[in-house]
Amino acid sequence: MSVPVLVPAVGESISSGVLSAWHKKDGDHVSVGDLLFTLDTDKVSSEVTALEAGVLKITVAEGTEVPIGSAVAEIDTAAKAPKKAQGESPKAEVAEKKAEPKPEAKAEEPKPSAPVPVAPSAPPAPRPVPEGRVSRRKLTPLRRKIAMQLVNAQQTAAILTTFNEVDMSAVMGLRKEVQEAFQAKHGVKLGFMSFFIKATVEALKAVPQINAQLEGDELIENHYYDIGVAVGTEKGLVVPVIRDCETLTLAGLEKELLGYAVKAREGKIGLSDLQGGVFTISNGGIYGSLLSTPILNPPQSGILGMHKIQERPVAVNGKVEIRPMMYLALSYDHRVVDGKEAVTFLIKIKEALENPVRLFLD
């Protein structure tokens, strides 16, 4: 009996995906729960496992876009798993013996009395010429979705960006002072992102207009603080959401961030991980970016861009000092947020980070 292997539903709005990789070969015997293939959609990657045991017959090749619910293989449930051999089988031994050449008597060849002329070697074969200077491949569903969403953000929102800078001396000094005890107690390192999330929550509370979004001719005001953190993966940028950030400690935030980092590395971020954020933080500094204008993540009205920490001369109490400085960028929807509110928001972020003790004590 053959049972079809179907492409599972992975979300209400997802109608197709790309079969990006088979993890079993055609003709392999599979057991229930074995990983069969990876499905890439415009939102997430999903791993599909076998629901029946038997011999796999693949009918759809890697790289093919397949509709949800379609069959990509069959499993012959009547076929039994091959028995595990303990040592070499008799057939293998017979074949090996047959393959052994019979010894032949070697006659001694007479040595030439004169030098034998050597034929000139053939000229090396010409190197193949490449067919073209470009290659062409289809966008993955995730990359198509990212492209569509970015264009949609530019076309539907009145995006403006305002800037400020923050002295990271206090945060860096605090991290250095408590890092060892923090890691021993909580099992995770204290990074920069948890400070920025906490500072963002404080700023959103102070400037609630940024925690709002347009929906048709209505303004939706959010009274919760689910913050998205942009994460770069091999397949594109995803924004998993950390829920109820106002209730989490710095340790709680670091554990959430670590969990998402592991999921992203293993390609296991799910659709539910990406939904419902009210604000996004993007850290271009990890790639060395000194300054950028981040683009909105619709339907949100604001996104905070972090950048590289760079030592720069700054005026402190009338004197020039070298301090670790970071540029901050807030892109916002000017239809919802006024310039004064955007500037105030960044100042609140700056104040919280330059005096982080109260965030840490919370």
DOMARLUM-571138 format. One record per residue (C-alpha): x negated, y negated, z; residue number from 0; residue in three letters. Coordinates in pm, 1 decimal, padded with zeros to 6 digits, always signed. Example, Ala and Ser with C-alpha at 12.3 -4.5 7.8 and 13.67 -1.06 7.14 Angstrom:
2
SITE;xx;yy;zz;nr;rest
SITE;-01230.0;+00450.0;+00780.0;0;ALA .
SITE;-01367.0;+00106.0;+00714.0;1;SER .
***
This chain:
362
SITE;xx;yy;zz;nr;rest
SITE;+00000.0;+00000.0;+00000.0;0;MET .
SITE;-00131.0;-00341.8;-00099.2;1;SER .
SITE;-00056.5;-00644.5;+00119.4;2;VAL .
SITE;-00107.9;-00994.4;-00026.3;3;PRO .
SITE;-00340.0;-01241.9;+00147.1;4;VAL .
SITE;-00152.1;-01572.6;+00150.1;5;LEU .
SITE;-00269.1;-01931.1;+00195.7;6;VAL .
SITE;-00121.3;-02033.2;+00533.3;7;PRO .
SITE;+00059.1;-02358.7;+00609.5;8;ALA .
SITE;-00171.3;-02594.3;+00800.2;9;VAL .
SITE;+00049.0;-02902.5;+00829.6;10;GLY .
SITE;+00386.2;-03037.3;+00720.2;11;GLU .
SITE;+00242.9;-03287.3;+00471.6;12;SER .
SITE;-00018.3;-03051.6;+00320.9;13;ILE .
SITE;+00088.1;-02876.1;+00000.1;14;SER .
SITE;-00243.2;-02737.4;-00127.5;15;SER .
SITE;-00609.7;-02689.3;-00049.2;16;GLY .
SITE;-00937.3;-02572.3;-00197.1;17;VAL .
SITE;-01059.2;-02219.3;-00130.1;18;LEU .
SITE;-01410.2;-02338.6;-00050.7;19;SER .
SITE;-01576.7;-02012.4;+00054.6;20;ALA .
SITE;-01512.5;-01639.1;+00072.2;21;TRP .
SITE;-01672.6;-01478.3;+00377.5;22;HIS .
SITE;-01610.4;-01123.9;+00249.8;23;LYS .
SITE;-01694.9;-00969.3;-00087.0;24;LYS .
SITE;-01458.3;-00802.7;-00330.4;25;ASP .
SITE;-01432.2;-00436.9;-00229.2;26;GLY .
SITE;-01535.8;-00492.4;+00133.7;27;ASP .
SITE;-01344.4;-00309.2;+00403.4;28;HIS .
SITE;-01196.0;-00561.1;+00650.7;29;VAL .
SITE;-01046.7;-00522.8;+00996.2;30;SER .
SITE;-00767.6;-00722.2;+01157.9;31;VAL .
SITE;-00907.2;-01056.9;+01268.6;32;GLY .
SITE;-01204.6;-01059.6;+01029.6;33;ASP .
SITE;-01278.6;-01400.5;+00877.3;34;LEU .
SITE;-01178.1;-01391.8;+00510.0;35;LEU .
SITE;-01207.6;-01743.1;+00365.8;36;PHE .
SITE;-01224.6;-02115.1;+00444.0;37;THR .
SITE;-00952.9;-02348.7;+00317.2;38;LEU .
SITE;-01035.1;-02719.3;+00278.3;39;ASP .
SITE;-00740.0;-02958.1;+00273.6;40;THR .
SITE;-00712.3;-03336.0;+00258.3;41;ASP .
SITE;-00721.4;-03350.1;+00638.7;42;LYS .
SITE;-00896.3;-03047.6;+00789.3;43;VAL .
SITE;-01079.0;-02722.0;+00714.1;44;SER .
SITE;-00913.9;-02398.9;+00826.7;45;SER .
SITE;-01055.1;-02049.4;+00863.1;46;GLU .
SITE;-00819.6;-01770.6;+00751.3;47;VAL .
SITE;-00849.2;-01423.6;+00902.7;48;THR .
SITE;-00720.8;-01082.1;+00797.0;49;ALA .
SITE;-00378.5;-00978.4;+00924.8;50;LEU .
SITE;-00417.9;-00618.5;+00801.8;51;GLU .
SITE;-00703.7;-00368.6;+00779.4;52;ALA .
SITE;-00811.9;-00218.1;+00449.1;53;GLY .
SITE;-01012.2;-00280.4;+00133.2;54;VAL .
SITE;-01015.8;-00638.8;+00006.2;55;LEU .
SITE;-00945.2;-00717.9;-00358.0;56;LYS .
SITE;-01014.6;-01086.3;-00436.2;57;ILE .
SITE;-00795.3;-01245.4;-00704.3;58;THR .
SITE;-00889.1;-01614.9;-00671.1;59;VAL .
SITE;-01244.9;-01743.9;-00700.7;60;ALA .
SITE;-01420.8;-01991.0;-00472.9;61;GLU .
SITE;-01366.7;-02358.2;-00556.1;62;GLY .
SITE;-01010.6;-02305.8;-00679.8;63;THR .
SITE;-00732.7;-02536.6;-00560.8;64;GLU .
SITE;-00449.7;-02317.2;-00433.7;65;VAL .
SITE;-00092.2;-02403.8;-00327.4;66;PRO .
SITE;+00018.1;-02330.6;+00027.4;67;ILE .
SITE;+00185.6;-01989.1;+00035.4;68;GLY .
SITE;+00013.8;-01853.7;-00275.7;69;SER .
SITE;-00172.2;-01520.0;-00282.2;70;ALA .
SITE;-00550.9;-01528.0;-00317.5;71;VAL .
SITE;-00628.7;-01160.0;-00255.6;72;ALA .
SITE;-00483.1;-00820.5;-00168.4;73;GLU .
SITE;-00568.2;-00574.5;+00105.6;74;ILE .
SITE;-00525.8;-00204.0;+00030.7;75;ASP .
SITE;-00411.3;-00075.8;+00368.8;76;THR .
SITE;-00424.0;+00289.6;+00256.2;77;ALA .
SITE;-00800.2;+00278.6;+00212.0;78;ALA .
SITE;-00997.1;+00396.7;+00511.7;79;LYS .
SITE;-01310.0;+00237.2;+00650.0;80;ALA .
SITE;-01631.7;+00411.7;+00541.2;81;PRO .
SITE;-01791.4;+00631.3;+00807.3;82;LYS .
SITE;-02108.0;+00493.5;+00961.1;83;LYS .
SITE;-02404.9;+00702.3;+00855.6;84;ALA .
SITE;-02643.1;+00824.5;+01121.9;85;GLN .
SITE;-02971.6;+00828.4;+00934.5;86;GLY .
SITE;-02997.4;+00907.7;+00565.6;87;GLU .
SITE;-02723.3;+01105.5;+00397.0;88;SER .
SITE;-02801.7;+01434.3;+00213.3;89;PRO .
SITE;-02702.4;+01276.9;-00118.2;90;LYS .
SITE;-02945.8;+00994.3;-00063.4;91;ALA .
SITE;-03220.8;+01244.3;+00011.3;92;GLU .
SITE;-03145.0;+01442.3;-00307.0;93;VAL .
SITE;-03141.3;+01124.9;-00512.1;94;ALA .
SITE;-03469.3;+01018.5;-00359.2;95;GLU .
SITE;-03625.4;+01355.3;-00440.9;96;LYS .
SITE;-03503.3;+01337.4;-00798.4;97;LYS .
SITE;-03645.8;+00990.5;-00828.7;98;ALA .
SITE;-03992.1;+01106.2;-00721.8;99;GLU .
SITE;-04219.5;+01143.3;-01026.5;100;PRO .
SITE;-04387.1;+01479.2;-01076.7;101;LYS .
SITE;-04763.1;+01478.3;-01041.4;102;PRO .
SITE;-04939.2;+01498.1;-01376.3;103;GLU .
SITE;-05292.8;+01602.3;-01454.9;104;ALA .
SITE;-05504.1;+01303.4;-01540.2;105;LYS .
SITE;-05750.4;+01341.5;-01822.9;106;ALA .
SITE;-06062.4;+01134.6;-01796.5;107;GLU .
SITE;-06061.9;+00876.0;-02069.8;108;GLU .
SITE;-06385.5;+00828.7;-02259.7;109;PRO .
SITE;-06559.3;+00501.9;-02185.9;110;LYS .
SITE;-06595.0;+00275.2;-02485.3;111;PRO .
SITE;-06951.7;+00240.7;-02604.8;112;SER .
SITE;-06895.0;-00105.6;-02750.2;113;ALA .
SITE;-06697.4;-00414.1;-02631.5;114;PRO .
SITE;-06332.9;-00399.3;-02734.4;115;VAL .
SITE;-06197.7;-00724.8;-02883.7;116;PRO .
SITE;-05922.3;-00880.3;-02675.0;117;VAL .
SITE;-05617.1;-01016.6;-02857.2;118;ALA .
SITE;-05548.6;-01384.7;-02791.1;119;PRO .
SITE;-05277.7;-01439.6;-02528.3;120;SER .
SITE;-04942.7;-01569.8;-02646.2;121;ALA .
SITE;-04878.5;-01940.8;-02590.5;122;PRO .
SITE;-04665.6;-02021.5;-02282.2;123;PRO .
SITE;-04293.0;-02037.6;-02344.7;124;ALA .
SITE;-04158.5;-02392.5;-02368.8;125;PRO .
SITE;-03986.1;-02524.5;-02054.0;126;ARG .
SITE;-03606.9;-02536.7;-02084.1;127;PRO .
SITE;-03470.7;-02881.2;-02151.7;128;VAL .
SITE;-03188.7;-02986.9;-01916.7;129;PRO .
SITE;-02853.0;-03010.7;-02090.2;130;GLU .
SITE;-02767.9;-03348.9;-01944.2;131;GLY .
SITE;-02872.1;-03614.3;-01698.5;132;ARG .
SITE;-02551.6;-03604.4;-01494.3;133;VAL .
SITE;-02333.6;-03339.6;-01334.8;134;SER .
SITE;-01960.9;-03346.8;-01284.7;135;ARG .
SITE;-01754.2;-03189.0;-01009.2;136;ARG .
SITE;-01409.5;-03236.5;-00864.1;137;LYS .
SITE;-01359.0;-03430.0;-00543.4;138;LEU .
SITE;-01265.7;-03219.5;-00245.5;139;THR .
SITE;-00916.6;-03275.9;-00103.7;140;PRO .
SITE;-01069.1;-03445.2;+00201.6;141;LEU .
SITE;-01275.6;-03684.3;-00011.6;142;ARG .
SITE;-00969.9;-03763.5;-00228.7;143;ARG .
SITE;-00768.8;-03839.1;+00083.7;144;LYS .
SITE;-01043.0;-04062.8;+00224.6;145;ILE .
SITE;-01067.0;-04253.8;-00105.6;146;ALA .
SITE;-00690.5;-04300.8;-00125.9;147;MET .
SITE;-00664.8;-04414.6;+00235.6;148;GLN .
SITE;-00948.1;-04666.7;+00203.7;149;LEU .
SITE;-00799.6;-04819.8;-00111.3;150;VAL .
SITE;-00458.8;-04827.3;+00055.9;151;ASN .
SITE;-00607.1;-05010.2;+00356.1;152;ALA .
SITE;-00763.3;-05275.7;+00132.3;153;GLN .
SITE;-00444.8;-05325.4;-00068.4;154;GLN .
SITE;-00186.1;-05330.7;+00209.8;155;THR .
SITE;-00358.2;-05509.3;+00500.3;156;ALA .
SITE;-00504.8;-05857.9;+00534.7;157;ALA .
SITE;-00844.4;-05740.3;+00661.5;158;ILE .
SITE;-01075.3;-05988.0;+00829.6;159;LEU .
SITE;-01393.4;-05924.1;+01031.3;160;THR .
SITE;-01536.9;-06120.2;+01322.9;161;THR .
SITE;-01874.3;-06064.2;+01490.2;162;PHE .
SITE;-02049.7;-06097.4;+01822.4;163;ASN .
SITE;-02354.9;-05946.2;+01990.1;164;GLU .
SITE;-02410.1;-05772.6;+02318.8;165;VAL .
SITE;-02715.0;-05742.6;+02540.6;166;ASP .
SITE;-02747.2;-05369.8;+02610.7;167;MET .
SITE;-03001.2;-05410.1;+02893.5;168;SER .
SITE;-02751.3;-05339.1;+03173.4;169;ALA .
SITE;-02601.5;-05029.8;+03007.9;170;VAL .
SITE;-02943.7;-04889.9;+02920.1;171;MET .
SITE;-03076.3;-04955.4;+03269.0;172;GLY .
SITE;-02774.3;-04793.6;+03434.3;173;LEU .
SITE;-02794.0;-04486.8;+03210.2;174;ARG .
SITE;-03161.9;-04443.0;+03291.1;175;LYS .
SITE;-03099.4;-04479.2;+03664.4;176;GLU .
SITE;-02812.1;-04230.1;+03695.8;177;VAL .
SITE;-02873.2;-03993.8;+03402.6;178;GLN .
SITE;-03032.2;-03710.0;+03597.0;179;GLU .
SITE;-02770.4;-03709.9;+03875.8;180;ALA .
SITE;-02486.2;-03757.3;+03625.8;181;PHE .
SITE;-02596.6;-03461.1;+03415.1;182;GLN .
SITE;-02650.3;-03239.9;+03720.0;183;ALA .
SITE;-02303.7;-03318.4;+03852.2;184;LYS .
SITE;-02099.0;-03313.7;+03530.2;185;HIS .
SITE;-02298.2;-03091.2;+03294.5;186;GLY .
SITE;-02307.3;-03352.8;+03016.1;187;VAL .
SITE;-02532.3;-03645.7;+02932.0;188;LYS .
SITE;-02414.8;-04001.9;+02979.9;189;LEU .
SITE;-02415.7;-04163.3;+02635.5;190;GLY .
SITE;-02326.8;-04507.0;+02500.6;191;PHE .
SITE;-01992.0;-04417.1;+02342.9;192;MET .
SITE;-01812.7;-04356.7;+02672.5;193;SER .
SITE;-01903.1;-04709.8;+02783.2;194;PHE .
SITE;-01768.4;-04850.4;+02457.5;195;PHE .
SITE;-01443.3;-04655.0;+02489.6;196;ILE .
SITE;-01391.5;-04781.1;+02844.3;197;LYS .
SITE;-01474.8;-05136.9;+02737.5;198;ALA .
SITE;-01230.2;-05103.8;+02446.7;199;THR .
SITE;-00949.3;-04996.4;+02679.5;200;VAL .
SITE;-01015.4;-05299.7;+02899.7;201;GLU .
SITE;-01015.6;-05528.6;+02595.1;202;ALA .
SITE;-00693.3;-05377.8;+02457.6;203;LEU .
SITE;-00524.5;-05437.5;+02792.5;204;LYS .
SITE;-00640.3;-05799.5;+02785.7;205;ALA .
SITE;-00541.6;-05851.9;+02419.1;206;VAL .
SITE;-00238.6;-05625.4;+02360.6;207;PRO .
SITE;-00174.3;-05774.5;+02014.4;208;GLN .
SITE;-00454.6;-05557.2;+01877.5;209;ILE .
SITE;-00282.0;-05247.3;+02019.1;210;ASN .
SITE;+00005.0;-05293.8;+01774.5;211;ALA .
SITE;+00084.8;-05208.8;+01413.0;212;GLN .
SITE;+00326.9;-05307.4;+01138.7;213;LEU .
SITE;+00592.0;-05063.9;+01025.2;214;GLU .
SITE;+00802.9;-05217.3;+00750.9;215;GLY .
SITE;+00940.1;-05542.6;+00891.1;216;ASP .
SITE;+00891.9;-05429.5;+01253.4;217;GLU .
SITE;+00597.7;-05470.9;+01487.0;218;LEU .
SITE;+00529.4;-05159.0;+01693.8;219;ILE .
SITE;+00355.1;-05233.0;+02025.2;220;GLU .
SITE;+00166.2;-04939.1;+02178.3;221;ASN .
SITE;+00144.7;-04902.6;+02555.8;222;HIS .
SITE;-00102.1;-04613.3;+02556.1;223;TYR .
SITE;-00472.4;-04589.1;+02475.6;224;TYR .
SITE;-00554.9;-04301.5;+02240.4;225;ASP .
SITE;-00886.4;-04402.9;+02083.8;226;ILE .
SITE;-01023.2;-04251.6;+01763.5;227;GLY .
SITE;-01398.5;-04202.6;+01724.9;228;VAL .
SITE;-01527.2;-04178.3;+01367.1;229;ALA .
SITE;-01741.8;-03867.5;+01314.7;230;VAL .
SITE;-01943.6;-03797.2;+01000.6;231;GLY .
SITE;-01936.9;-03437.1;+00875.9;232;THR .
SITE;-02082.2;-03262.9;+00571.6;233;GLU .
SITE;-01741.4;-03283.1;+00404.4;234;LYS .
SITE;-01662.1;-03644.8;+00490.0;235;GLY .
SITE;-01562.0;-03880.6;+00767.7;236;LEU .
SITE;-01301.1;-03767.7;+01019.8;237;VAL .
SITE;-01158.0;-03955.1;+01317.7;238;VAL .
SITE;-01065.0;-03725.0;+01607.8;239;PRO .
SITE;-00861.0;-03895.1;+01879.3;240;VAL .
SITE;-00934.5;-03894.2;+02252.7;241;ILE .
SITE;-00602.7;-03908.9;+02438.8;242;ARG .
SITE;-00514.8;-04128.2;+02737.9;243;ASP .
SITE;-00859.0;-04288.0;+02764.3;244;CYS .
SITE;-00743.2;-04515.2;+03044.0;245;GLU .
SITE;-00707.1;-04209.5;+03270.6;246;THR .
SITE;-01048.7;-04056.8;+03195.3;247;LEU .
SITE;-01374.5;-04121.4;+03376.2;248;THR .
SITE;-01700.0;-04166.9;+03190.0;249;LEU .
SITE;-01771.4;-03798.2;+03253.8;250;ALA .
SITE;-01430.0;-03700.9;+03118.8;251;GLY .
SITE;-01489.0;-03905.5;+02804.9;252;LEU .
SITE;-01833.2;-03751.8;+02750.1;253;GLU .
SITE;-01686.2;-03400.9;+02776.1;254;LYS .
SITE;-01418.1;-03488.6;+02519.7;255;GLU .
SITE;-01680.9;-03634.0;+02285.9;256;LEU .
SITE;-01902.0;-03326.9;+02323.2;257;LEU .
SITE;-01607.4;-03098.7;+02246.4;258;GLY .
SITE;-01530.9;-03285.4;+01925.6;259;TYR .
SITE;-01897.7;-03286.0;+01825.3;260;ALA .
SITE;-01904.5;-02905.9;+01852.0;261;VAL .
SITE;-01577.8;-02875.7;+01659.0;262;LYS .
SITE;-01706.1;-03106.0;+01384.7;263;ALA .
SITE;-02030.9;-02911.2;+01353.6;264;ARG .
SITE;-01839.1;-02583.2;+01323.7;265;GLU .
SITE;-01572.5;-02728.6;+01093.3;266;GLY .
SITE;-01295.4;-02654.5;+01343.7;267;LYS .
SITE;-01135.8;-02996.6;+01393.2;268;ILE .
SITE;-00760.8;-02941.9;+01359.0;269;GLY .
SITE;-00485.1;-03161.1;+01223.4;270;LEU .
SITE;-00352.4;-03232.1;+01572.7;271;SER .
SITE;-00697.1;-03368.7;+01670.8;272;ASP .
SITE;-00667.9;-03646.8;+01410.8;273;LEU .
SITE;-00317.7;-03777.3;+01473.9;274;GLN .
SITE;-00181.3;-04060.9;+01684.1;275;GLY .
SITE;-00474.0;-04296.5;+01747.7;276;GLY .
SITE;-00407.0;-04664.9;+01818.7;277;VAL .
SITE;-00762.1;-04797.8;+01764.7;278;PHE .
SITE;-01088.8;-04668.6;+01615.4;279;THR .
SITE;-01456.9;-04702.6;+01706.5;280;ILE .
SITE;-01720.5;-04642.6;+01438.7;281;SER .
SITE;-02090.6;-04614.9;+01522.5;282;ASN .
SITE;-02299.0;-04699.1;+01216.8;283;GLY .
SITE;-02597.8;-04750.5;+01444.7;284;GLY .
SITE;-02673.8;-04378.6;+01451.1;285;ILE .
SITE;-02760.2;-04410.1;+01080.6;286;TYR .
SITE;-02965.2;-04726.8;+01133.7;287;GLY .
SITE;-02703.4;-04982.2;+01028.9;288;SER .
SITE;-02779.5;-05327.0;+01168.6;289;LEU .
SITE;-02454.1;-05495.3;+01061.3;290;LEU .
SITE;-02144.0;-05391.1;+00867.8;291;SER .
SITE;-01776.5;-05471.3;+00818.2;292;THR .
SITE;-01581.7;-05155.1;+00911.8;293;PRO .
SITE;-01259.2;-05086.8;+00725.1;294;ILE .
SITE;-00927.1;-05030.1;+00901.5;295;LEU .
SITE;-00790.3;-04683.7;+00967.0;296;ASN .
SITE;-00420.2;-04733.8;+00871.4;297;PRO .
SITE;-00176.9;-04794.3;+01028.1;298;PRO .
SITE;-00402.6;-04926.3;+01307.0;299;GLN .
SITE;-00463.7;-05300.2;+01332.4;300;SER .
SITE;-00823.1;-05292.6;+01456.7;301;GLY .
SITE;-01153.6;-05106.8;+01435.4;302;ILE .
SITE;-01472.6;-05176.4;+01631.6;303;LEU .
SITE;-01808.3;-05131.2;+01461.2;304;GLY .
SITE;-02112.9;-05045.8;+01675.7;305;MET .
SITE;-02459.7;-05092.3;+01529.6;306;HIS .
SITE;-02826.7;-05023.5;+01587.5;307;LYS .
SITE;-02979.9;-05145.6;+01913.4;308;ILE .
SITE;-03270.4;-05368.8;+01818.0;309;GLN .
SITE;-03507.5;-05566.6;+02034.7;310;GLU .
SITE;-03477.1;-05936.5;+01950.2;311;ARG .
SITE;-03582.8;-06265.6;+02110.4;312;PRO .
SITE;-03288.0;-06430.9;+02286.5;313;VAL .
SITE;-03249.1;-06733.3;+02510.3;314;ALA .
SITE;-03191.2;-06631.6;+02875.5;315;VAL .
SITE;-03159.0;-06910.3;+03133.7;316;ASN .
SITE;-03353.2;-07147.9;+02912.8;317;GLY .
SITE;-03631.9;-06899.2;+02839.4;318;LYS .
SITE;-03700.7;-06675.2;+02540.8;319;VAL .
SITE;-03690.4;-06305.6;+02631.3;320;GLU .
SITE;-03699.5;-05985.7;+02430.3;321;ILE .
SITE;-03375.4;-05795.7;+02487.4;322;ARG .
SITE;-03215.6;-05483.6;+02333.2;323;PRO .
SITE;-02932.6;-05638.9;+02132.0;324;MET .
SITE;-02648.5;-05488.3;+01932.2;325;MET .
SITE;-02424.7;-05661.1;+01681.5;326;TYR .
SITE;-02053.4;-05588.8;+01723.5;327;LEU .
SITE;-01798.8;-05617.0;+01441.7;328;ALA .
SITE;-01421.2;-05617.8;+01476.8;329;LEU .
SITE;-01220.1;-05574.0;+01159.8;330;SER .
SITE;-00852.7;-05649.5;+01212.0;331;TYR .
SITE;-00523.7;-05691.3;+01028.0;332;ASP .
SITE;-00467.0;-06066.4;+01012.6;333;HIS .
SITE;-00094.6;-06007.1;+00962.2;334;ARG .
SITE;-00077.8;-05880.3;+01320.6;335;VAL .
SITE;-00381.7;-06033.3;+01493.6;336;VAL .
SITE;-00483.4;-06400.0;+01494.1;337;ASP .
SITE;-00845.3;-06513.0;+01490.2;338;GLY .
SITE;-00834.8;-06633.8;+01850.2;339;LYS .
SITE;-00717.2;-06292.9;+01968.4;340;GLU .
SITE;-00987.4;-06113.5;+01768.5;341;ALA .
SITE;-01261.5;-06335.0;+01912.9;342;VAL .
SITE;-01123.2;-06289.0;+02265.7;343;THR .
SITE;-01119.7;-05912.5;+02218.2;344;PHE .
SITE;-01489.9;-05903.3;+02126.5;345;LEU .
SITE;-01579.2;-06128.8;+02418.9;346;ILE .
SITE;-01400.7;-05887.2;+02655.0;347;LYS .
SITE;-01603.6;-05599.5;+02505.9;348;ILE .
SITE;-01924.1;-05800.1;+02550.7;349;LYS .
SITE;-01844.1;-05889.6;+02913.5;350;GLU .
SITE;-01760.8;-05531.1;+03005.6;351;ALA .
SITE;-02082.1;-05393.6;+02853.9;352;LEU .
SITE;-02306.9;-05658.7;+03002.0;353;GLU .
SITE;-02161.2;-05584.1;+03346.6;354;ASN .
SITE;-02091.6;-05208.1;+03321.9;355;PRO .
SITE;-02105.2;-05114.5;+03690.9;356;VAL .
SITE;-01731.1;-05149.4;+03739.0;357;ARG .
SITE;-01665.2;-04924.0;+03437.4;358;LEU .
SITE;-01898.4;-04663.2;+03582.4;359;PHE .
SITE;-01739.8;-04684.4;+03928.6;360;LEU .
SITE;-01392.7;-04634.2;+03779.1;361;ASP .
***
